[in-house]
């Protein structure tokens, strides 16, 4: 009987690739915001370079991509720096709460 109940519960549980963290949180319903950095798209390399114009055009696209990639990397680094600062702020508030509790 126990095996049947266990198998039934296992079958009706949603299978998700996302991890869920159980326990309380002070974050809102939507959780921590995702980054809003724009990932650049790689330029498509032509099948063949039949003219100098195609070569120059492709090289310009590559230069633009490299510039956008640097901007994307800088944006991600700024996002992670801010996220790490948020973590430090949260840890500090948690320490303050513990200190307040231990005061009494």
C-alpha positions as CSV (number, residue, x, y, z in Angstrom):
1,X,0.0,0.0,0.0
2,X,2.8,2.4,0.9
3,X,4.6,1.7,-2.4
4,X,1.4,2.5,-4.3
5,X,0.9,5.8,-2.6
6,X,4.5,6.7,-3.1
7,X,4.3,5.8,-6.8
8,X,1.1,7.8,-7.2
9,X,2.6,10.9,-5.6
10,X,5.7,10.5,-7.7
11,X,3.6,10.4,-10.9
12,X,1.5,13.4,-10.1
13,X,4.4,15.6,-9.0
14,X,5.4,18.1,-11.7
15,X,8.9,17.4,-13.1
16,X,10.8,20.6,-13.4
17,X,14.4,21.4,-14.3
18,X,14.3,24.5,-12.1
19,X,15.4,24.2,-8.6
20,X,13.1,25.4,-5.9
21,X,14.3,26.9,-2.7
22,X,12.0,26.2,0.2
23,X,11.7,28.6,3.1
24,X,10.8,32.2,3.6
25,X,12.1,35.1,1.6
26,X,12.0,38.8,1.7
27,X,12.1,39.0,-2.1
28,X,8.9,39.9,-3.9
29,X,6.8,37.4,-5.9
30,X,8.9,37.8,-9.0
31,X,12.1,37.2,-7.2
32,X,15.4,38.8,-8.1
33,X,15.4,40.5,-11.5
34,X,17.3,39.0,-14.4
35,X,19.9,41.1,-16.3
36,X,18.7,43.1,-19.2
37,X,21.9,43.1,-21.2
38,X,21.6,42.7,-25.0
39,X,23.6,39.8,-26.3
40,X,25.0,40.5,-29.7
41,X,24.5,38.3,-32.6
42,X,27.5,36.9,-34.5
43,X,27.7,38.1,-38.1
44,X,27.1,35.5,-40.7
45,X,30.2,34.7,-42.7
46,X,29.5,34.7,-46.4
47,X,29.9,31.5,-48.3
48,X,32.6,33.2,-50.4
49,X,34.2,36.6,-50.6
50,X,33.8,37.5,-54.3
51,X,34.5,41.2,-54.0
52,X,36.4,43.7,-51.9
53,X,33.1,45.2,-50.9
54,X,32.0,41.8,-49.3
55,X,35.3,41.6,-47.4
56,X,35.0,45.1,-46.1
57,X,31.4,44.7,-45.3
58,X,32.1,41.5,-43.3
59,X,35.0,43.1,-41.5
60,X,32.8,46.0,-40.5
61,X,30.2,43.6,-39.2
62,X,32.9,41.8,-37.2
63,X,34.1,45.1,-35.7
64,X,30.6,46.0,-34.7
65,X,30.0,42.6,-33.2
66,X,33.3,42.9,-31.2
67,X,32.2,46.3,-29.9
68,X,28.8,45.1,-28.9
69,X,30.3,42.0,-27.3
70,X,32.5,44.3,-25.1
71,X,29.4,46.3,-24.2
72,X,27.6,43.0,-23.3
73,X,30.5,41.8,-21.2
74,X,30.6,45.1,-19.3
75,X,26.9,45.0,-18.8
76,X,27.0,41.5,-17.3
77,X,29.9,42.4,-15.1
78,X,28.0,45.5,-13.8
79,X,24.9,43.3,-13.2
80,X,27.0,40.7,-11.2
81,X,28.8,43.5,-9.3
82,X,25.4,44.9,-8.3
83,X,24.1,41.5,-7.4
84,X,27.1,40.8,-5.2
85,X,26.5,44.2,-3.5
86,X,22.9,43.2,-2.9
87,X,24.1,39.9,-1.3
88,X,26.4,41.9,1.0
89,X,23.5,44.2,1.9
90,X,21.2,41.3,2.6
91,X,23.8,39.5,4.8
92,X,24.4,42.8,6.7
93,X,20.6,43.1,7.4
94,X,20.5,39.5,8.5
95,X,23.5,40.1,10.9
96,X,21.7,43.2,12.2
97,X,18.5,41.1,12.8
98,X,20.6,38.5,14.7
99,X,22.2,41.2,16.8
100,X,18.8,42.7,17.6
101,X,17.5,39.3,18.6
102,X,20.6,38.6,20.7
103,X,20.2,42.0,22.4
104,X,17.1,40.8,24.3
